[in-house]
Amino acid sequence: MRFSFRSVGARLSLALAVVVAGALAVVWVVLVPTLQNRLVKGRIGLLAESAREIVHSEPGRPGQDFIDDAARTADANRAILFSSSGAVLFDSRQTGSSQDVAQDPVALRAAESLARREGVVHRAGEPFAEVAVPDRAGHVLLVAASPDALDCATCAAAAAVVDVAIVSTPRGLMSDRDARRQRLGGELVAVIW
């Protein structure tokens, strides 16, 4: 069976399908990485806030209970306390070895600079948002969380960010906010919520 595009309706249907597919591709390429970066930055911000408070409340001789509480307080997958030389003192993940974090780059940078450091590291192919904060005794507290494991505050922030409309304007595709800022009209292509 042969399909013919001789009729105007068939040609318009094909053109609409191509435009919709193109718009979805643009949304995927442009917005998804931006939103993912915002989620990671938001997660790092929450971890940094929690780590700062945890270090200020640290007892004189922190132990395993302190690290377990630190992981829960920071809503982190893991909390690790390093000595000033970089050795793992306590790890909230009590099963298995701590070799995967023994040379953690974020913790090492915090130990060298004696200042808070943050970043994203990959372990076993999974990204982790990390914040390392030195304490008064020279130890370094590292809290790590997968950006996928979000708490309610981060989910609410993401929900507020994701409500976007894509508009086709004379200057090309752009978000509804950008079109309003530039006082441009156009056709609504898609809404992401």
C-alpha positions as CSV (number, residue, x, y, z in Angstrom):
1,M,0.0,0.0,0.0
2,R,1.4,3.4,-1.0
3,F,0.7,6.5,1.0
4,S,0.3,9.7,-1.0
5,F,0.9,13.3,0.2
6,R,-1.0,14.8,-2.7
7,S,-3.8,16.3,-0.6
8,V,-3.4,19.5,1.3
9,G,-4.7,17.8,4.5
10,A,-2.1,15.1,4.4
11,R,0.7,17.7,3.8
12,L,-0.5,19.9,6.7
13,S,-0.8,16.8,9.0
14,L,2.8,15.9,8.1
15,A,4.0,19.5,8.6
16,L,2.2,19.7,12.0
17,A,3.8,16.4,13.1
18,V,7.2,17.6,12.1
19,V,6.7,21.0,13.9
20,V,5.5,19.2,17.1
21,A,8.4,16.7,17.0
22,G,10.9,19.6,16.5
23,A,9.4,21.6,19.4
24,L,9.6,18.6,21.7
25,A,13.2,18.0,20.6
26,V,14.0,21.7,21.4
27,V,12.3,21.4,24.7
28,W,14.2,18.3,25.5
29,V,17.6,19.7,24.5
30,V,17.2,23.1,26.0
31,L,15.1,22.8,29.1
32,V,15.9,19.4,30.5
33,P,19.6,20.1,31.2
34,T,18.8,23.5,32.6
35,L,16.2,22.0,35.0
36,Q,18.6,19.2,36.0
37,N,21.3,21.8,36.8
38,R,18.8,23.8,38.9
39,L,17.9,20.6,40.8
40,V,21.5,19.8,41.5
41,K,22.3,23.4,42.6
42,G,19.2,23.4,44.8
43,R,20.2,20.1,46.3
44,I,23.8,21.3,47.0
45,G,22.3,24.5,48.6
46,L,20.2,22.4,50.9
47,L,23.1,20.2,51.8
48,A,25.3,23.2,52.5
49,E,22.8,24.7,54.8
50,S,22.3,21.5,56.7
51,A,26.1,20.7,56.9
52,R,26.8,24.2,58.3
53,E,24.2,23.7,61.0
54,I,25.5,20.1,61.7
55,V,29.1,21.3,62.1
56,H,28.1,24.0,64.6
57,S,26.2,21.5,66.7
58,E,29.0,18.9,66.6
59,P,30.0,17.5,70.0
60,G,33.6,17.7,71.2
61,R,34.2,14.0,70.3
62,P,31.9,13.1,67.4
63,G,31.1,9.4,66.9
64,Q,29.0,7.0,64.8
65,D,25.7,8.3,66.3
66,F,26.6,11.9,65.3
67,I,27.3,10.8,61.7
68,D,24.1,8.8,61.5
69,D,22.2,11.8,62.8
70,A,24.0,14.1,60.3
71,A,22.9,11.9,57.4
72,R,19.3,12.1,58.5
73,T,19.4,15.8,59.3
74,A,20.9,16.7,55.9
75,D,18.4,14.3,54.2
76,A,21.6,12.8,52.6
77,N,22.3,9.3,51.3
78,R,25.5,9.4,53.2
79,A,27.6,11.4,55.8
80,I,31.3,10.8,56.3
81,L,33.7,12.3,58.9
82,F,37.3,12.5,57.7
83,S,40.3,13.1,59.9
84,S,42.6,16.1,59.1
85,S,44.8,13.7,57.2
86,G,41.9,12.4,55.0
87,A,41.3,9.1,56.7
88,V,37.7,8.0,57.1
89,L,36.8,8.1,60.8
90,F,33.0,7.4,60.6
91,D,30.7,6.6,57.7
92,S,26.9,6.5,57.9
93,R,26.9,3.7,55.4
94,Q,27.9,1.0,57.9
95,T,27.9,-1.9,55.4
96,G,30.9,-2.4,53.1
97,S,34.1,-0.5,53.0
98,S,34.6,3.2,52.8
99,Q,37.1,2.9,50.0
100,D,34.8,4.6,47.4
101,V,35.1,7.8,49.4
102,A,38.7,7.5,50.7
103,Q,40.0,10.0,48.1
104,D,36.9,12.1,47.6
105,P,37.9,15.2,45.7
106,V,35.3,17.5,47.5
107,A,36.5,16.4,50.9
108,L,40.2,16.7,50.0
109,R,39.6,20.3,48.7
110,A,37.8,21.2,51.9
111,A,40.7,19.7,54.0
112,E,43.3,21.6,52.0
113,S,41.5,25.0,52.0
114,L,39.8,24.7,55.5
115,A,36.7,26.1,53.8
116,R,33.4,24.7,52.6
117,R,33.6,23.0,49.2
118,E,30.8,21.6,47.1
119,G,30.5,19.7,43.8
120,V,29.2,16.7,42.0
121,V,31.0,13.4,41.9
122,H,30.2,10.1,40.2
123,R,30.4,6.8,42.0
124,A,29.4,3.6,40.3
125,G,28.0,5.7,37.4
126,E,25.6,7.6,39.7
127,P,26.0,11.4,40.3
128,F,26.1,12.6,43.9
129,A,25.8,16.2,45.0
130,E,28.3,16.7,47.8
131,V,29.2,19.4,50.4
132,A,32.3,19.1,52.6
133,V,32.7,21.4,55.7
134,P,35.7,21.5,58.0
135,D,35.0,21.6,61.7
136,R,36.9,23.3,64.6
137,A,39.0,20.2,65.3
138,G,40.3,20.0,61.7
139,H,37.9,17.1,60.7
140,V,35.9,17.3,57.5
141,L,32.2,16.5,57.4
142,L,31.1,15.3,54.0
143,V,27.4,14.9,53.2
144,A,26.4,13.4,49.9
145,A,23.0,12.9,48.2
146,S,21.8,11.7,44.9
147,P,20.1,14.6,43.1
148,D,17.3,12.0,42.3
149,A,16.6,11.6,46.0
150,L,14.8,14.9,46.6
151,D,13.1,16.1,49.7
152,C,9.8,17.9,49.7
153,A,11.4,21.4,49.6
154,T,13.4,20.6,46.5
155,C,10.4,19.1,44.8
156,A,8.3,22.2,45.6
157,A,11.1,24.4,44.1
158,A,11.3,22.2,41.0
159,A,7.5,22.3,40.6
160,A,7.6,26.1,40.7
161,V,10.4,26.2,38.1
162,V,8.9,23.6,35.6
163,D,5.7,25.4,34.8
164,V,6.8,26.8,31.4
165,A,5.1,27.4,28.1
166,I,6.9,27.3,24.8
167,V,5.9,30.0,22.3
168,S,6.7,30.3,18.6
169,T,7.5,34.0,18.0
170,P,8.8,35.9,15.0
171,R,12.2,35.7,16.7
172,G,12.0,31.9,17.1
173,L,11.0,29.5,19.9
174,M,11.2,30.8,23.4
175,S,9.6,30.5,26.8
176,D,6.5,32.4,27.6
177,R,8.4,34.5,30.2
178,D,11.0,35.6,27.6
179,A,8.3,36.4,25.0
180,R,6.5,38.6,27.6
181,R,9.7,40.3,28.5
182,Q,10.4,41.1,24.9
183,R,6.7,42.0,24.3
184,L,6.4,39.4,21.5
185,G,3.2,37.6,20.5
186,G,3.2,34.1,19.0
187,E,1.7,30.7,18.8
188,L,1.6,28.4,21.9
189,V,3.5,25.3,21.0
190,A,3.7,23.3,24.3
191,V,3.2,23.7,28.0
192,I,5.4,21.8,30.5
193,W,4.1,21.5,34.1
